[in-house]
Amino acid sequence: MKKTPYLRGRGAQINPPSPYEKMVRDEQPLDWALREAEWETDDLRTEYLETHPKTILNAVESPDIPSDWSLNPYQGCEHGCVYCYARNTHPYWGFSAGLDFERKILVKRNAAELLEATLKKKSWKASPVMFAGNTDVYQPAERRFRITRACLEVFWRYRHPVGIITKNSLILRDLDLLEALAAERLVHVAISLTTLQEELRQFLEPRTATVAQRLRTIETLSAHGIPVFAMLAPIIPGLNDAEILPMAQAAAERGALGLGYTMVRLNGDVAAIFEDWLRKNLPDRAEKVLNGIRQTHGGNLHDHRTGARMRGEGPVADIIREQFRLARHRFFASRQMPPYNLDLHEQYKNPQLRLF
């Protein structure tokens, strides 16, 4: 029997079938491998597909997420994080949550124009917008399309508060805008930190910034007066749960002002994608990791319950929660993120008000 090649440089190794398609995909990887000397073959090259949305801000209805609105300029993400919950949104577009999620990126070129049209409405009231929430706003596509920067320019023009979530050092390209926003208390940045083990990062999150780059990003943003929140996410029992204290210390030493975490949950197609990845990369630890996840979600790999899904339940989740509590007490006890300034937007939405 021919051995299926491992697709280096990608997270998912399979393309589970979309429940919204009549076509049934082969659940095995395509019959080619990404060789180190052939990083971007025709078969694996990322494809950018332009979309034309009519609105760009999404109302956040989940009580688990501390924000009223989110904005995602891209659907799909080339970072390839194998555990990513956002993979389950790709089948709505007719693609698989597996390799398609990493290779077929939907681009919203008109995002900045739509954002400006919303922020200048008389009825709009300033409320922090979570810049992402689904896929990373600084994923590799941003180098080419610069939609994230265009949106930041709109947030600055209208002095509107924005929170950014990323794991890519590309954010440092926009230091000028971030510094301006930070000076008026209009921006928070959350840097996702999953592990301090670079070898694990390479397989778990293959096209993200390295561990060293991510820590340097926290340090650089902090040095420029931009408030940074370190998000330890996701915590995966048996894989990175022993790193909670070291990750927290590393983030604190580089100036982070806040700390958070979420528990891994493998909803929908992500369960099959993650388990396939785990058995190929860490076969000797696969059962331990999967059982650890199940112990935090009532015997399941998934959890949809509000309140419990982000933190988990049971003895394993309790141990992780206690480690996090200790980490925050030890390294972040005297630190806090500054509150958002919600007062400026009305003046910049209505220039005439600035005359008074």
N, C-alpha and C positions, 0 to 999 in steps of 0.2 A: 504494500500500500504506500502511495506517495505521501511523504510528510508535508503537511501544510506549512508554507514559509511564514516566518514572523515578519510583520510589516513594521520595520523600524521607522521611527519618526512619527508614528501614529499611535493614538491611545487605543481606540476600539480596533479589534481584529475581525469583527464580523459586521454584517449588515442585517439585523433582524427585520422581518417583513413589517411593513406599515399596515395597521389595521384599517386604514382608509383607502387602500389600494386593492384592486383585484389581482394584481401581479404578485406572485409569491417569489421572494428572493431566496437564493441559495444561502443558507445560514453559515456556510463555510466562507473564509476569506477568498477573494479573487485569487486566481492562480498566478500571482506574481509577488515578488518581495521587493522591498525598498532597500537596495544595497547602499552601503555607506558612500560608495563612489558615484551613485546615481540617485542623488537625493530627491530630485523632482522628475520622475519619469512621466510620460504622457498620461499613464493610467492613474497616477497619484496626484497630479498637479491640482491645486485648489482652483475651483471654478467660482467666479463671482457672478451672481445673478441679481440684476437690478429690480427692485420692487417700487411701487408707487403708492404708499399708504396715504390715506386722507387725514389721519390724525397720528400723533406721535407720542402723546402722553397716555399712560395706562393707569387707571385707578387701581390702587393696591387695596384689596379687600381683606387680606389675611391679617388677623390680629397678631400673628407671629412676626410680622415685619414692621418695624417702626418707621414707616413712611407712608405718605398718602398717594404718592405718584412715582412712577418709574418710567425710564426712557431707555430704549434699546435701539441704537442705530444699525445693529447687525443682528441677523438671526443665523444660528449656527456659529461655531467657534473653532478656529484652527488650532487653538491651544491643545485640544485633544485630551482634556482631563477625563479619565476613564469613568470617574464616579459622578460626573456632572448631571444634576437633576434636569437641567435645561435641555438635555438630549430628547426628552419626551415631547418637546414642542415641535420638533422637526417633522414628525409624521403628519402633522396638520397641513404641512406644505407639500405633502406627497413624497417625502424623502424618508430614508431610514434614520433611526436614532443612533445608528452605529457609525460606520465610516462616512456616510453621507453628511452627518452632522459636522464633521471636520473638513470635508472637501467641497461641500456646496454651501457657500456663504451668501446669504441674502443681504443685499446692500440697500439701505434707505437713503439715497442721495439727497432727498429733499427734507431730511430730518430738521436741519437748522431753520429752514423757512417755515416749516410747520410749527416748530417750537416758538419762533418769534411771533407768529400769528396768534398763538395761544396766550403768551405772556403779556401781550399788549392789549388784550381784551379788557374792556371796562369791568367786566364781571369777574375777572381772574383775581384771586387773592393769594398773596405769597404763601407758599407752603413748600418745604424742602422736597426737591425732586431727587429720587435715587437714580443716579446715572449708571444704569445697568440693571441688576436684579435678575437678568436672564443670562445674557452672554457678556463677555468682557468687552468694554468699550475701547480698550487699548490692545485688542488682539492684532495679529499681524496685518490684517486688512486695513487698519487705521493708518499705517505708514503710506499706503497708496491713496486712500480716499479722503483722509483728514476730516471726516464727518464729526468726530468727537471734538476736535479743536474748534470747528465751526460752531458747534453747539455751545461750547464754553464761552466763545466770543459773544453769543447771544445772552447767556446767563450774566456775563459781565456788563454788557450794554444795558440790561434792564435791572442790574443789581439784584439778581434773584438767587436765593440760596440753593446749593446743589451738593449732593453727596456722591462721591465717586468710589466704586469698588473695582479693584483691578489686582492682577498678579503679574503685570508686565511693566518693566522699567521704562517702556516707551512714554509713560506719563511724564518723565522728566523733560521731555521735549517741550512741554507746555508750562514750564516753571513760571514764565512771565505772567501768564493769565492766572495761574494758581496763586502766585504771590499777591496779585492785585485783589483777587477774591478773598484771600485769607486776611488781608489788611482790613477788610470791612466785615469780617466774620461771616462770610458767605459760602465757605466751602469746608467740607470734611473729606478726608481721603481714608479709605479702608484698604489696607494691603493684605491680601490673602496669603497666609503662611501655612503650609501643610506639613513640611518636614525640613529638617536641617541636613538630611542625608541626600547629597546630590545624586548618587546613583539611583536611589528610589525615585527622586523627582524626575529623572530622565525617562523613566518608564510610566510613572503615574500621571505626569503632566508634561508630555514630551516636547511641546513647542512653547512652553512658558519661559519666563526669565529664570535664570539659575538661582540657586539659593543665595549665593554671594551677591548677585545683582539685586535680588529682592530686599536683602538686608541693607544694602547700600542705598536703595531707593527710599526706604524708611528714614535712613540717616540724612539723606540729602533733602528730602521734603521737610523734615523736622528742622534742619539747620536754616531753612529759608522761611521759617515761621508758619508752615502749613500744618495744621493739626492732623495727626495720623493716628488711626485706630488699627491695631493689629488683629486680624481675624484668623483664628486658628481653625481652619475649616477645609474639609470636614475632619473630625476626629474619627479614625477607623480603628476599632479595637483589634489588637494584635498586630497592627501595622505602624501606627504613629502615636498611639496613646501614651507611650512612655516618654514622648518628647514634649509634653505640655509645659513642664517647668523650664526645660532648656530653651524652647521657642519663645516663651514669655520673657525670659531673661534677655535673650538676644534682641528682641524687639524693644524692650525697655532701655537697654544699653544704647540703643540707637535713637532714642528720643520719642518713641511712641507714647501717646497720652492715654490711650484706652486699649482694652483687651476684650475680645469676645470669642465664642466658639460655637460650632454646631456639630451635631452627631451625623454621621453618614446615614443616609437612607436610600435604598435602592428601589425606587418606585418604577413601575412600568418596565420598559425595555432595558433600563439601566442595570437591572439585576442580572440579566443574561450576559450583557456586555462586560460588566465588572467581573462576574464569575469566570467567564472565558479568559479574560485578561489575567486574572489571579492565578488560575491553574496553569497558564503558560509561563508566567514569570516567576511565581513563587509556589510551585506545586507542593513543597513540603510544609508550607504554612497555610495553604488554602482552607482546609477544614477549620483550623483554629480561628482564622479571621472571619469566615462566614458564620461560625457558631457564635463568635463574639458579637457580631452584628445582630444576629437573631436574638441574643439575650437582652439586647437593649430595645427591641421592638416586639416584645411579646411572642417570640418564636418565629417572627417573620423577618425578611430582609427589607421590607417596606413598611411605611407608616404614614397614613394620611391624616391622623388625628391632630387637630389644632391643639397647641400647647405641648403635646408629647413628642411630636414628630421631629422637632429641632433639637431636643435634649435627650430623648430616650427615657426609658424607665428600667427599674430593676437594679440588682447589685452592681453590674458592670457600669451602668450609666451613673450610679451613685458614686462610684470610685472616681470616674472621670470628672464628675461635677465637683467633687472634693478637691481633686488636683487643681482644677481651674480656680476654685475659690482660694486655695493656698497661693497659687501663682499670682493672682490679682492682689492679694493681701501683701505678698512679699515684694512685688516689683511695681505695683501701680497704686498703692494705697493713697498716696498724696497727689495723684494725677487725675485730671478729668478733661474731657473735650469741651471747648468753649461753646456756649449756646449760639444757635443761628441768629443772625440779624434779619428780622422779618419786616423792618420798618422802612428800608430804603426803596424797596421795589415800587411802591405806590408813587413816589416822587419821580422815578425814572420812567415809569410807564406814562405818567402825565407830566411832561417837561414844564408845563406852566406852574405846577406846584413848587418847583425849585426856585421860583421867583420870590416866594414868601418866606 
